[in-house]
Amino acid sequence: MFGYYLEIAVRSLRRSAGLTLLMVLAVGFGVGASMTTYAVFRAVSGDPIPWKSSSLFVPQIDAWGLAGRTGDGEPQDALAYTDAVALMRDHRATRQSAIYAVAPSVLPTDASRTPIPLDGFAVYGEFFPMLDVPFEYGSGWGAGDDARGTPVVVIGDAINRRLFGGVDSVGSTVSIGGRDYRVVGVMRPWNPQPVFFDVVDTGGFGGDGPDLFLPFQAAIAAGMENAGSTNCPKGRMPGAPGFAGLQSSACTWIAYMAELDDPAAVRRYRQYLDGYAREQQRLGRFGWAPNNRLRDLRAWLDHEHVVPDDAKVSMLVALGLLLVCLLNTVGLLLTKFLRRSGEIGVRRALGASRSAICMQFLAEAAVIGVAGGMLGLLLTGVGVLATGQVLPMYLAGLAHVDASLLLLTVLVAVLATVLAGLYPAMRASRVQPAWQLKTQ
């Protein structure tokens, strides 16, 4: 029966080719615009580590008091050195790591070549298993290396290829910032977007991925200065100059992430943070009641507004355009179907049911949806390639066309067009055969 309806639908659409083309264009452009925007929105709003994000948490400790809070009472986004080190020492999470950005240079083995500037992070050894960092060779370092500040390093695939030709370089020595470090691991290409472990410094997106990771305490001992953002409370700048002064100040510059396995662990960690803040209050360091936060990764990314407002607005505009196109399609379908009232009256008089009439016209709408979906596929591909013209390249580069997007484009086109055809089809199926036969 469906084949019969489909055959009638194709014949009917051919008879009014101009109107059919107009509806296909409306559906195609609406779907193409919305799916192009969705491709970008999907890329920037996706979960960067979906298998583990619910157990990854970011703690915030108010180290400034009322004068340093935002309008909604939020504490600082990063931690002061004193607090970050204390949380690492107390170790109340399954895994955890303080994190700060570094930007040293590495000296190639060939003395004739100039130093290579790098972007990386100083972290603790638990960072790697906590975030499931992929390794090509070797692994991260252990807790003993953290405690001793052992000069070891994990390097990225690109730097390994540049320095060692891509071979297994574990055990090799590299000179970073004028000091020798032993390579203990080589990462596979790893560039999560957003850069969820350091949103404050990176803004969430951009870059080619970290070049290296160094032990936190080794970087501190080497005087490797913070390459990320540093925020200090008004009137409370570091009392001593340089990097040492920053470490003893109330300035916040260290990111932090903790892995908590279940709700009970989350509850205990919150209690620990409040207890820590009360202890600092008792010691006279804090002059205010505890004002801490503990958000899981998805809530943290939302709090930091990682999804750009431009992407959200563009998505709403594209959906609005799709709605306008579908409303136009509703009007065109209604006009087309009601122009065939005489044909409908004859079919009803010969015994066709209302449901049969309705199914016939919905089949026409589905054919238009498929054709519009095919056009939408083409326009989506072109749109994704052209997103760099309207969005920053670091965002546009994240959008891509894959099988799921192609399938979704066709499904949206067909479903939207069938829904748009419901009202016109129902109106057409209610045509009174007696009235139409009288007017013939």
PyMOL commands that set and color helices and strands:
alter all, ss='L'
color gray80, all
select helices_A, chain A and resi 2-15+17-45+53-55+66-68+81-90+127-130+143-148+157-164+196-202+216-221+242-247+263-282+297-303+309-338+341-349+354-389+393-396+403-429+433-438
alter helices_A, ss='H'
color red, helices_A
select strands_A, chain A and resi 56-60+79-80+95-102+105-107+116-117+120-123+135-138+152-155+173-176+179-187+212-215+252-259+293-296
alter strands_A, ss='S'
color yellow, strands_A
deselect
rebuild
show_as cartoon
